Amino acid sequence: MVRGVRGRRRGTLLLAGVLAFGASGCGPGDAPVPGGPPSVTSGPALPGTATGPGTPATEPRPDEVLVEVVVSGGFAGIRNRLVVRYDGAWTSGSGGGPARTGRQSPAEAGALRAALEDPAYAQVPDRPTGRPIADGFQYELTHRGRLVVAGDGERPPALQRVFAALPEGGPPTSP
């Protein structure tokens, strides 16, 4: 009998604690840390993403993908892909040709990371806003889960800065 009363007391205390902390902003499945701040995220952070003002969740691994660029279209109907990793290693390939590989210098890799992290790049529209150019190229850039699609003639300065920092002089447009 004593055991049952203690269990109910613990359950009552637990329920009171949950009710007291229920408005802490914790998401489903997130438990507050005693004495810590309430959780404000609804899921696990992506590597290298911020969990609070100026605080990276984790440092990205050197072999993680920094940016992926897919270029398609043009008169020849190409589809090329460029993948750049955080350490500056890159791979570029087209539909049927052999892949090319290389490595940016630390300064070049840093310039690309800076261009992608520039607050102005975050303001680049996710989708094209103008009229497409006949036989023009379409560029799909993916960085930290965000996809930006742009067409020829739609290169705001922040996007142009990213293109200029890519290996081999920009997005691969040769067949």
Phi, psi and chi 1 to 4 in degrees:
 res  aa     phi    psi   chi1   chi2   chi3   chi4
   1 MET       -  -40.9 -102.1  -18.0 -152.6      -
   2 VAL   -60.8  -40.4  173.0      -      -      -
   3 ARG   -59.9  -41.4 -172.6 -179.7 -102.5 -169.3
   4 GLY   -65.5  -38.7      -      -      -      -
   5 VAL   -67.1  -43.8  171.0      -      -      -
   6 ARG   -61.2  -41.5  -78.8 -173.0 -173.7  165.7
   7 GLY   -61.9  -39.3      -      -      -      -
   8 ARG   -69.2  -37.4  -82.8 -175.4  -79.4 -156.5
   9 ARG   -63.5  -45.4  -77.4 -174.0 -169.3  159.0
  10 ARG   -61.0  -42.0  -88.9 -172.7 -108.4  175.1
  11 GLY   -63.1  -39.6      -      -      -      -
  12 THR   -66.2  -43.1  -57.8      -      -      -
  13 LEU   -64.9  -40.8  -71.0  174.4      -      -
  14 LEU   -62.7  -44.7  179.3   61.0      -      -
  15 LEU   -62.5  -41.7  179.1   58.5      -      -
  16 ALA   -63.1  -39.6      -      -      -      -
  17 GLY   -65.1  -42.1      -      -      -      -
  18 VAL   -63.5  -43.7  168.6      -      -      -
  19 LEU   -65.2  -38.5  -67.6  174.3      -      -
  20 ALA   -66.7  -35.8      -      -      -      -
  21 PHE  -100.1    5.1  -69.7  102.6      -      -
  22 GLY   -60.0  -28.6      -      -      -      -
  23 ALA   -95.5   22.7      -      -      -      -
  24 SER   -80.3   -6.9   68.6      -      -      -
  25 GLY    92.1    8.0      -      -      -      -
  26 CYS   -71.9  141.1  -66.6      -      -      -
  27 GLY   -85.6  176.7      -      -      -      -
  28 PRO   -60.0  130.6  -11.0   17.3      -      -
  29 GLY    82.6   -8.2      -      -      -      -
  30 ASP   -92.6  124.6  -66.9  -25.6      -      -
  31 ALA  -103.9  136.1      -      -      -      -
  32 PRO   -68.4  146.4   22.3  -28.5      -      -
  33 VAL   -85.3  127.8  176.3      -      -      -
  34 PRO   -55.8  127.1  -22.5   30.8      -      -
  35 GLY    80.0   -3.6      -      -      -      -
  36 GLY  -100.6  173.9      -      -      -      -
  37 PRO   -73.4  156.3   27.5  -33.6      -      -
  38 PRO   -67.2  151.9   22.2  -29.4      -      -
  39 SER   -74.1  139.5  172.5      -      -      -
  40 VAL  -121.6    1.8  -67.0      -      -      -
  41 THR  -101.0  154.0   58.8      -      -      -
  42 SER  -103.1    1.7   61.0      -      -      -
  43 GLY  -170.4 -178.9      -      -      -      -
  44 PRO   -68.4  143.1   21.5  -28.3      -      -
  45 ALA   -76.2  147.2      -      -      -      -
  46 LEU   -73.1  150.8  -64.5  173.2      -      -
  47 PRO   -56.0  130.5  -22.8   31.2      -      -
  48 GLY    82.0    0.4      -      -      -      -
  49 THR   -89.3  158.4   58.4      -      -      -
  50 ALA   -84.5  139.9      -      -      -      -
  51 THR  -105.2   -9.4   56.3      -      -      -
  52 GLY  -161.6  177.7      -      -      -      -
  53 PRO   -57.9  111.5  -19.5   28.4      -      -
  54 GLY    71.7   15.5      -      -      -      -
  55 THR  -114.2  111.3  -52.4      -      -      -
  56 PRO   -73.1  141.8   22.9  -28.0      -      -
  57 ALA   -65.0  -52.6      -      -      -      -
  58 THR  -150.9  156.6   59.3      -      -      -
  59 GLU   -76.7  137.6  -75.7  -63.8  -46.0      -
  60 PRO   -68.6  148.7   18.7  -25.2      -      -
  61 ARG   -74.0  148.1  -66.2 -175.6  -37.2  -94.6
  62 PRO   -57.1  -30.3  -23.7   32.1      -      -
  63 ASP   -88.7    1.4   63.4  -22.2      -      -
  64 GLU   -72.9  149.8  -78.9 -174.5   65.7      -
  65 VAL   -72.2  125.1  173.2      -      -      -
  66 LEU   -83.5  -51.2  170.5   63.3      -      -
  67 VAL  -150.0  144.8   65.3      -      -      -
  68 GLU  -121.8  131.0  177.4 -178.4    5.2      -
  69 VAL  -121.9  125.0 -178.7      -      -      -
  70 VAL  -115.7  125.9  175.8      -      -      -
  71 VAL  -113.2  129.1 -179.4      -      -      -
  72 SER  -138.3  161.0   58.5      -      -      -
  73 GLY   102.6 -146.8      -      -      -      -
  74 GLY    79.7  173.8      -      -      -      -
  75 PHE   -61.8  -37.5 -178.0   71.0      -      -
  76 ALA   -85.2   -7.1      -      -      -      -
  77 GLY    67.8   50.9      -      -      -      -
  78 ILE   -80.2  164.7   65.8  151.6      -      -
  79 ARG  -148.0  102.3 -178.5  165.6  178.4   81.1
  80 ASN  -115.0  152.4  -64.3  -21.6      -      -
  81 ARG  -133.9  134.7 -178.7  172.7  176.7 -113.5
  82 LEU  -125.8  128.1  169.1   67.3      -      -
  83 VAL  -121.9  126.2  174.8      -      -      -
  84 VAL  -118.5  131.2 -177.4      -      -      -
  85 ARG   -96.5  164.8  -57.7 -164.2 -179.3  -75.6
  86 TYR   -58.2  -30.6  -83.3   88.6      -      -
  87 ASP   -83.4    2.4   64.5   -0.3      -      -
  88 GLY    94.7   -9.1      -      -      -      -
  89 ALA   -66.8  140.0      -      -      -      -
  90 TRP  -139.6  156.4   56.6  -92.2      -      -
  91 THR  -135.6  134.4  -56.9      -      -      -
  92 SER  -133.2  134.4  180.0      -      -      -
  93 GLY  -150.8  159.8      -      -      -      -
  94 SER  -116.1  179.6   60.1      -      -      -
  95 GLY   -44.2  -53.3      -      -      -      -
  96 GLY  -122.6   -9.6      -      -      -      -
  97 GLY   -80.8  166.7      -      -      -      -
  98 PRO   -70.1  146.7   24.5  -31.1      -      -
  99 ALA   -72.7  143.4      -      -      -      -
 100 ARG  -102.8  146.4  -65.8 -178.5  -44.7  -80.3
 101 THR  -130.7  160.7   60.6      -      -      -
 102 GLY  -172.5 -174.2      -      -      -      -
 103 ARG  -144.9  129.9 -178.1  174.4  -60.4  -83.9
 104 GLN   -74.6  153.2  -68.3 -176.8  -56.9      -
 105 SER   -67.7  161.2   71.7      -      -      -
 106 PRO   -55.4  -37.2  -28.6   36.6      -      -
 107 ALA   -67.4  -41.1      -      -      -      -
 108 GLU   -66.1  -43.2  -68.9  168.2  -29.0      -
 109 ALA   -63.3  -38.3      -      -      -      -
 110 GLY   -65.3  -38.6      -      -      -      -
 111 ALA   -65.6  -38.5      -      -      -      -
 112 LEU   -67.1  -44.4  178.8   55.7      -      -
 113 ARG   -60.5  -42.3  -76.2 -168.7  -57.0  -88.8
 114 ALA   -63.3  -40.7      -      -      -      -
 115 ALA   -64.8  -38.5      -      -      -      -
 116 LEU   -74.2  -28.2  -70.6  163.0      -      -
 117 GLU   -90.6   -6.3  -63.4  -60.5  -33.6      -
 118 ASP   -59.8  129.3 -175.9  -14.3      -      -
 119 PRO   -55.7  -28.2  -25.2   33.0      -      -
 120 ALA   -66.0  -33.1      -      -      -      -
 121 TYR   -66.3  -34.2  178.8   70.2      -      -
 122 ALA   -63.7  -21.0      -      -      -      -
 123 GLN   -91.0   -5.6  -59.7  -56.1  -47.5      -
 124 VAL   -65.9  131.8  171.6      -      -      -
 125 PRO   -58.3  145.1  -19.0   28.3      -      -
 126 ASP   -70.8  -26.0  -69.1  -16.4      -      -
 127 ARG  -129.3  154.7  -61.9  -80.7  176.8 -130.1
 128 PRO   -59.0  144.5  -19.0   28.1      -      -
 129 THR  -111.6  -16.6   56.2      -      -      -
 130 GLY  -101.2 -173.7      -      -      -      -
 131 ARG   -77.9  139.0  -69.0 -179.0   56.1  120.1
 132 PRO   -68.2  149.3   16.1  -20.6      -      -
 133 ILE   -91.5  128.7  -63.8  175.6      -      -
 134 ALA   -56.7  132.9      -      -      -      -
 135 ASP    58.1   22.8  -65.3  -36.3      -      -
 136 GLY   -84.3  173.7      -      -      -      -
 137 PHE   -96.2  151.6  -68.4  108.7      -      -
 138 GLN  -115.3  134.8  177.8  173.5  -60.2      -
 139 TYR  -115.9  127.1  -53.4   91.3      -      -
 140 GLU  -115.9  113.4  -61.6  174.4    2.4      -
 141 LEU  -109.7  127.8  -74.2   83.8      -      -
 142 THR  -118.9  122.1  -54.9      -      -      -
 143 HIS  -138.5  120.8  169.8   64.8      -      -
 144 ARG    51.1   44.0  -69.6 -169.3  175.7  171.4
 145 GLY    83.3   -6.6      -      -      -      -
 146 ARG   -97.7  128.0  178.1  179.9  178.2 -133.1
 147 LEU  -102.9  125.8  172.7   65.4      -      -
 148 VAL  -116.1  126.1  172.3      -      -      -
 149 VAL  -112.1  129.0  178.6      -      -      -
 150 ALA  -137.0  155.7      -      -      -      -
 151 GLY  -114.6  169.7      -      -      -      -
 152 ASP   -56.1  140.1  -82.9  -20.5      -      -
 153 GLY    86.5   -6.9      -      -      -      -
 154 GLU  -117.3   74.0  -67.4 -171.2  -71.6      -
 155 ARG  -127.1   85.2  -66.7 -169.6 -178.0  177.3
 156 PRO   -58.5  157.4   -9.2   14.3      -      -
 157 PRO   -51.9  -38.7  -26.2   33.2      -      -
 158 ALA   -66.6  -37.1      -      -      -      -
 159 LEU   -72.0  -39.4 -177.4   59.0      -      -
 160 GLN   -61.2  -36.9 -173.5   56.9   41.4      -
 161 ARG   -63.4  -39.8 -176.4  174.2  167.6 -146.7
 162 VAL   -64.4  -47.5  171.3      -      -      -
 163 PHE   -58.0  -42.5  -77.0  178.1      -      -
 164 ALA   -66.1  -26.5      -      -      -      -
 165 ALA   -88.1   -6.0      -      -      -      -
 166 LEU   -71.6  152.3  -69.2  171.1      -      -
 167 PRO   -60.6  155.2  -16.1   24.3      -      -
 168 GLU    58.8   29.4  -63.9 -164.5  -38.6      -
 169 GLY    80.3   14.0      -      -      -      -
 170 GLY   130.6 -170.8      -      -      -      -
 171 PRO   -61.1  140.2  -17.5   27.1      -      -
 172 PRO   -72.8  111.5   25.8  -30.2      -      -
 173 THR  -113.6    1.9   56.6      -      -      -
 174 SER   -85.9  143.0  -59.8      -      -      -
 175 PRO   -66.2      -   -3.1    6.4      -      -
